[in-house]
């Protein structure tokens, strides 16, 4: 069996898309070990991505020059206002399309094309290309961005024209899927998609990463460390986590001696967090790390992991770190809105709390800390959802079409 994978992000650090796509390739090879896998990697700039660790037969890196000509930028100032189409976006998509159009796609049994980030260039570039009819498209995030849950800007006419374009692409593809069940449901409706919209969940496989760098790891200073590492965006509520932990410390002094909370965050609001909680010696708010250091710090120096879902009312994406945490069977606490992807997946009630309820977060934190003080129980909060067996089942549903 011959697979073609067209992908935009295979970075080893700083992006859940890169981690997820690398792991997808690794799991694809494990499910079909005798298969041939060829990869075309389309990126904006050259980066060191350790492509040698990927279990593929060939990989071609295409560096796409996305510098838009001055005259295009000038005319776009008027064009998008009149016609609600961005010449800048179309120029970049055309650059991607020129590369994809040269691929001899007909020699492959199955083709996967995945998105990355919020612009979806690899997917949109396939519009009107013959490869599209044979392509299995994987949406990493909703498109256009205006329909991303937690995005707080108004929908524009330009967004509706973006939507029209992606509807056309989706409905001419062989299959469409996303990484979350809720997102697949929502995008099926949004794109007026008449067939089944599949779910091909995030994966994590450590074999495609070099985790030898631990130079920036900070060892824990107390018996139980609680850790959150990630971005502050799309309604992720870290404030309530900090308030809940602070209340726990104030109510029961013993937790000051045995626990600590480490945040490694980036995004809007970080400086305010530092100002508000810098006087609490049990709370550390630091910069994010590269993946290798983050991996080592979370696996070897953390006892309870925190997941922040988007909010405040609904989260239809699957955060990438869920599959990473599932691989190592550590205790975790997911702070979720009332309706979310992880509320459907987590099978251990100790591991999920209402992101808008400080008291609930506090009680769940207390329970997990007590557990770590008294046992080394193996946690499987997701059951077998991220197992290779479930991945193969989801994958084969797509391949059989």
C-alpha positions as CSV (number, residue, x, y, z in Angstrom):
1,X,0.0,0.0,0.0
2,X,1.3,3.4,-0.9
3,X,0.5,6.5,1.1
4,X,1.1,10.2,0.2
5,X,1.1,12.7,3.0
6,X,1.0,16.4,2.2
7,X,1.6,18.4,5.4
8,X,2.5,21.9,6.4
9,X,3.8,21.4,10.0
10,X,6.3,18.8,11.1
11,X,8.1,21.0,13.7
12,X,9.4,19.2,16.8
13,X,8.6,22.0,19.2
14,X,6.2,24.9,19.8
15,X,3.1,23.6,18.0
16,X,0.5,21.0,18.6
17,X,0.0,20.6,14.9
18,X,3.6,19.6,14.3
19,X,3.6,17.1,17.2
20,X,0.3,15.7,16.0
21,X,1.3,15.3,12.4
22,X,4.6,13.7,13.2
23,X,2.9,11.2,15.5
24,X,0.2,10.5,12.8
25,X,2.9,9.4,10.4
26,X,4.5,7.2,13.1
27,X,1.2,5.6,13.9
28,X,0.4,5.1,10.2
29,X,3.6,3.2,9.8
30,X,2.8,1.0,12.9
31,X,-0.6,0.2,11.6
32,X,0.7,-0.6,8.1
33,X,4.4,-1.6,8.6
34,X,4.8,-2.9,5.1
35,X,3.4,0.3,3.5
36,X,5.3,2.9,1.5
37,X,4.9,6.4,2.9
38,X,6.0,9.5,0.9
39,X,5.8,12.9,2.4
40,X,5.7,16.4,0.8
41,X,6.4,19.0,3.5
42,X,5.3,22.6,2.6
43,X,6.6,25.3,4.9
44,X,7.1,29.1,4.9
45,X,10.8,29.0,6.0
46,X,13.5,26.5,6.5
47,X,13.7,25.0,10.0
48,X,15.5,22.2,11.7
49,X,12.7,19.6,12.1
50,X,14.6,16.3,12.6
51,X,12.9,14.8,9.6
52,X,15.3,11.9,9.8
53,X,13.3,10.5,12.8
54,X,10.2,10.0,10.7
55,X,9.5,6.4,9.5
56,X,9.0,7.4,5.8
57,X,10.3,6.1,2.5
58,X,10.9,9.6,1.2
59,X,10.3,13.2,2.2
60,X,10.6,16.4,0.2
61,X,10.7,19.7,1.8
62,X,9.3,22.6,-0.1
63,X,10.0,26.1,1.2
64,X,7.2,28.4,0.0
65,X,8.2,32.0,-0.6
66,X,5.1,33.8,0.8
67,X,6.4,37.3,0.3
68,X,3.5,39.1,-1.4
69,X,4.4,41.4,-4.3
70,X,4.0,45.1,-3.5
71,X,1.5,45.7,-6.3
72,X,-0.7,42.8,-5.0
73,X,-0.6,44.3,-1.5
74,X,-1.6,47.7,-2.9
75,X,-4.5,46.5,-5.1
76,X,-5.7,44.2,-2.2
77,X,-6.4,47.3,-0.1
78,X,-9.3,48.1,-2.4
79,X,-10.1,44.7,-3.9
80,X,-11.1,42.8,-0.7
81,X,-13.4,45.7,0.3
82,X,-15.2,45.6,-3.1
83,X,-15.2,41.8,-3.8
84,X,-14.6,40.3,-0.3
85,X,-11.8,38.2,-1.6
86,X,-8.2,38.6,-0.3
87,X,-5.7,38.8,-3.1
88,X,-3.0,38.3,-0.5
89,X,-4.5,35.0,0.7
90,X,-5.1,33.8,-2.8
91,X,-1.5,34.6,-3.8
92,X,-0.1,32.5,-1.0
93,X,-2.6,29.7,-1.8
94,X,-1.5,29.8,-5.4
95,X,2.1,29.3,-4.3
96,X,1.2,26.2,-2.4
97,X,-1.0,25.0,-5.3
98,X,2.0,25.2,-7.7
99,X,3.9,22.7,-5.6
100,X,1.0,20.3,-5.0
101,X,0.1,20.4,-8.7
102,X,3.5,18.9,-9.6
103,X,3.0,15.8,-7.4
104,X,2.4,12.5,-9.3
105,X,-0.5,11.6,-7.0
106,X,-1.9,8.9,-9.2
107,X,0.7,6.3,-8.1
108,X,-0.7,6.4,-4.5
109,X,-3.4,4.3,-3.0
110,X,-4.3,6.8,-0.4
111,X,-3.6,10.5,0.0
112,X,-3.8,12.6,3.2
113,X,-3.7,16.4,3.2
114,X,-3.7,18.1,6.5
115,X,-4.1,21.7,7.7
116,X,-1.9,23.6,10.1
117,X,-2.5,26.8,12.0
118,X,-5.5,29.0,11.1
119,X,-4.9,29.7,7.4
120,X,-5.3,26.2,6.0
121,X,-3.1,26.9,3.0
122,X,-2.4,23.2,2.1
123,X,-6.1,22.4,2.0
124,X,-7.3,25.6,0.2
125,X,-4.5,25.2,-2.3
126,X,-6.1,22.0,-3.6
127,X,-9.2,23.8,-4.9
128,X,-9.7,22.9,-8.6
129,X,-6.6,20.5,-8.6
130,X,-7.3,16.9,-9.7
131,X,-5.5,15.5,-6.6
132,X,-8.5,16.8,-4.5
133,X,-10.8,14.0,-5.7
134,X,-8.5,11.4,-4.2
135,X,-7.6,13.3,-1.1
136,X,-8.5,12.5,2.5
137,X,-8.5,16.0,4.1
138,X,-7.7,16.4,7.8
139,X,-8.8,19.6,9.5
140,X,-6.6,20.4,12.5
141,X,-8.7,23.5,13.4
142,X,-12.0,25.0,12.2
143,X,-11.8,27.3,9.2
144,X,-12.4,30.2,8.8
145,X,-11.0,31.5,12.0
146,X,-14.3,33.4,12.8
147,X,-15.9,30.0,13.6
148,X,-13.2,29.0,16.0
149,X,-14.9,28.7,19.4
150,X,-13.4,31.3,21.7
151,X,-12.5,33.7,18.9
152,X,-14.1,37.0,19.9
153,X,-14.1,39.1,16.7
154,X,-17.1,39.7,14.5
155,X,-17.7,37.7,11.3
156,X,-17.0,39.8,8.2
157,X,-18.0,39.5,4.5
158,X,-14.5,38.3,3.8
159,X,-15.1,35.4,6.3
160,X,-18.2,34.4,4.3
161,X,-16.2,34.2,1.1
162,X,-13.5,32.2,2.9
163,X,-16.3,29.9,4.0
164,X,-17.6,29.5,0.4
165,X,-14.1,28.5,-0.7
166,X,-13.6,25.8,1.9
167,X,-17.1,24.5,1.3
168,X,-16.1,23.9,-2.3
169,X,-12.9,22.2,-1.4
170,X,-14.5,20.0,1.3
171,X,-17.3,18.8,-1.0
172,X,-15.0,17.8,-3.8
173,X,-12.5,15.9,-1.6
174,X,-12.7,12.1,-1.3
175,X,-13.2,12.3,2.5
176,X,-13.0,14.9,5.2
177,X,-12.1,14.4,8.9
178,X,-11.1,16.4,11.9
179,X,-9.2,15.6,15.1
180,X,-12.3,15.9,17.4
181,X,-15.8,14.5,17.4
182,X,-17.5,17.8,18.2
183,X,-15.4,19.6,15.5
184,X,-16.4,17.0,12.9
185,X,-20.0,17.5,13.8
186,X,-19.8,21.3,13.6
187,X,-17.8,21.4,10.4
188,X,-20.1,18.9,8.7
189,X,-22.9,21.4,9.3
190,X,-20.9,24.5,8.6
191,X,-19.6,23.1,5.3
192,X,-23.0,21.7,4.2
193,X,-21.2,18.4,3.8
194,X,-23.4,15.6,2.6
195,X,-21.2,12.6,3.5
196,X,-19.9,11.3,6.8
197,X,-17.4,13.7,8.4
198,X,-14.9,11.4,10.1
199,X,-12.8,11.8,13.2
200,X,-9.1,10.9,13.2
201,X,-8.0,11.9,16.7
202,X,-4.6,13.4,17.7
203,X,-1.9,10.9,18.4
204,X,1.4,11.0,20.2
205,X,4.4,8.8,19.5
206,X,7.8,9.5,21.3
207,X,9.8,7.7,18.6
208,X,9.7,10.7,16.3
209,X,11.2,13.1,18.8
210,X,14.7,13.7,20.2
211,X,14.1,14.2,23.9
212,X,17.7,14.3,25.0
213,X,17.8,18.0,25.9
214,X,16.9,18.6,29.6
215,X,19.2,21.5,30.2
216,X,16.4,23.9,31.1
217,X,14.4,21.6,33.3
218,X,13.6,22.8,36.8
219,X,13.4,19.9,39.3
220,X,10.5,20.0,41.6
221,X,11.1,21.4,45.1
222,X,8.2,19.8,46.9
223,X,6.7,16.3,46.9
224,X,3.8,17.0,44.5
225,X,4.2,19.3,41.6
226,X,1.1,20.4,39.5
227,X,2.0,21.6,36.0
228,X,0.4,23.5,33.2
229,X,2.4,24.2,30.0
230,X,0.8,25.9,27.0
231,X,-0.8,29.0,25.5
232,X,-3.3,31.4,27.0
233,X,-5.9,31.8,24.3
234,X,-9.5,31.2,23.1
235,X,-11.0,31.4,26.6
236,X,-8.7,29.1,28.4
237,X,-9.2,30.0,32.1
238,X,-6.0,29.7,34.1
239,X,-7.1,32.3,36.6
240,X,-9.6,30.0,38.3
241,X,-7.0,27.3,38.6
242,X,-4.7,29.7,40.4
243,X,-7.5,31.0,42.6
244,X,-8.6,27.5,43.5
245,X,-5.0,26.4,44.4
246,X,-4.5,29.6,46.4
247,X,-7.7,28.9,48.4
248,X,-6.6,25.4,49.1
249,X,-3.2,26.6,50.5
250,X,-5.0,29.1,52.7
251,X,-7.5,26.6,54.0
252,X,-5.1,23.7,54.7
253,X,-1.6,24.8,55.6
254,X,-0.2,21.3,55.0
255,X,-0.5,21.8,51.2
256,X,2.0,24.7,51.4
257,X,4.6,22.2,52.5
258,X,3.9,19.4,50.2
259,X,2.8,20.9,46.9
260,X,3.7,23.5,44.2
261,X,2.2,24.8,41.0
262,X,4.3,25.5,38.0
263,X,2.9,27.4,35.0
264,X,4.9,27.7,31.8
265,X,2.7,29.9,29.6
266,X,2.7,32.3,26.7
267,X,0.1,34.7,25.4
268,X,-2.0,37.7,26.4
269,X,-2.5,37.9,30.2
270,X,0.8,36.3,31.3
271,X,2.2,39.5,32.8
272,X,-1.0,40.1,34.8
273,X,-0.8,36.6,36.2
274,X,2.7,37.3,37.4
275,X,1.6,40.5,39.1
276,X,-1.4,38.9,40.8
277,X,0.3,35.7,42.0
278,X,4.0,36.5,42.3
279,X,3.8,36.8,46.1
280,X,2.8,33.2,46.5
281,X,5.9,31.1,46.9
282,X,4.1,27.9,45.9
283,X,3.3,29.3,42.5
284,X,5.9,29.7,39.7
285,X,5.0,31.4,36.4
286,X,7.7,30.9,33.8
287,X,8.4,31.0,30.1
288,X,7.6,28.0,27.9
289,X,10.3,25.5,26.9
290,X,11.2,23.7,23.7
291,X,9.5,20.3,23.4
292,X,12.5,18.2,24.6
293,X,12.8,20.2,27.9
294,X,9.0,20.4,28.3
295,X,8.8,16.6,27.8
296,X,11.4,15.9,30.4
297,X,10.0,18.4,32.9
298,X,6.5,17.0,32.6
299,X,7.4,13.4,32.6
300,X,10.1,13.3,35.2
301,X,9.4,16.3,37.5
302,X,5.6,16.7,37.5
303,X,3.0,14.6,39.3
304,X,-0.3,16.2,38.2
305,X,-0.8,17.6,34.7
306,X,-3.3,20.4,33.9
307,X,-5.3,20.6,30.7
308,X,-7.1,23.9,29.9
309,X,-9.8,23.5,27.3
310,X,-11.2,26.5,25.3
311,X,-14.2,28.2,26.8
312,X,-16.1,29.5,28.6
313,X,-19.1,27.6,27.4
314,X,-18.1,25.1,24.7
315,X,-14.9,23.5,23.3
316,X,-15.1,21.6,20.0
317,X,-11.4,20.9,19.5
318,X,-9.2,18.2,21.0
319,X,-6.2,19.9,22.6
320,X,-3.0,18.3,21.4
321,X,-1.5,17.6,24.8
322,X,-4.3,15.1,25.7
323,X,-2.8,12.4,23.6
324,X,0.7,13.2,25.0
325,X,-0.6,12.8,28.6
326,X,-2.6,9.7,27.7
327,X,0.6,8.0,26.6
328,X,2.2,8.3,30.1
329,X,-0.8,7.5,32.3
330,X,-0.2,10.3,34.7
331,X,-2.9,12.0,36.9
332,X,-4.4,15.0,35.3
333,X,-7.0,17.6,35.8
334,X,-8.9,18.9,32.8
335,X,-10.6,22.3,33.3
336,X,-13.6,22.2,30.9
337,X,-16.6,24.1,29.9
338,X,-20.1,22.6,30.3
339,X,-19.9,21.0,26.8
340,X,-16.5,19.9,25.4
341,X,-14.6,17.3,23.5
342,X,-12.8,16.0,26.6
343,X,-16.0,15.7,28.7
344,X,-16.9,13.0,26.1
345,X,-13.6,11.2,26.4
346,X,-12.4,11.3,30.0
347,X,-13.7,8.3,31.9
348,X,-12.3,9.1,35.3
349,X,-14.4,11.7,37.1
350,X,-11.5,12.7,39.4
351,X,-9.7,14.1,36.3
352,X,-12.3,16.7,35.1
353,X,-13.6,19.9,36.7
354,X,-15.8,22.8,35.7
355,X,-13.5,25.6,34.4
356,X,-15.9,28.2,35.7
357,X,-16.3,26.8,39.2
358,X,-13.4,27.5,41.6
359,X,-14.8,25.3,44.3
360,X,-15.0,22.3,42.0
361,X,-11.5,22.8,40.8
362,X,-10.2,23.1,44.4
363,X,-11.9,19.9,45.5
364,X,-10.5,17.9,42.4
365,X,-7.0,19.3,43.0
366,X,-7.1,18.3,46.6
367,X,-8.2,14.8,45.7
368,X,-5.4,14.4,43.2
369,X,-2.7,15.8,45.5
370,X,-3.9,13.5,48.3
371,X,-3.7,10.6,45.8
372,X,-0.1,11.4,44.9
373,X,0.9,11.7,48.6
374,X,-0.4,8.3,49.4
375,X,-0.1,6.1,46.2
376,X,1.6,5.6,42.9
377,X,-1.7,4.6,41.2
378,X,-1.5,4.4,37.4
379,X,-4.1,6.7,35.9
380,X,-5.9,6.0,32.6
381,X,-8.3,9.0,32.4
382,X,-9.0,8.5,28.7
383,X,-9.5,4.7,28.8
384,X,-8.4,3.3,25.4
385,X,-9.4,6.3,23.3
386,X,-5.8,7.1,22.2
387,X,-4.9,3.4,21.8
388,X,-3.4,2.1,18.5
389,X,-6.4,-0.1,18.2
390,X,-8.8,2.8,18.2
391,X,-6.6,4.8,15.8
392,X,-6.6,1.9,13.4
393,X,-10.4,1.6,13.6
394,X,-10.8,5.4,12.9
395,X,-8.2,5.2,10.1
396,X,-9.7,2.2,8.3
397,X,-13.1,3.9,8.3
398,X,-11.5,6.5,6.1
399,X,-9.4,4.2,3.9
400,X,-12.4,1.9,3.1
401,X,-14.2,4.8,1.4
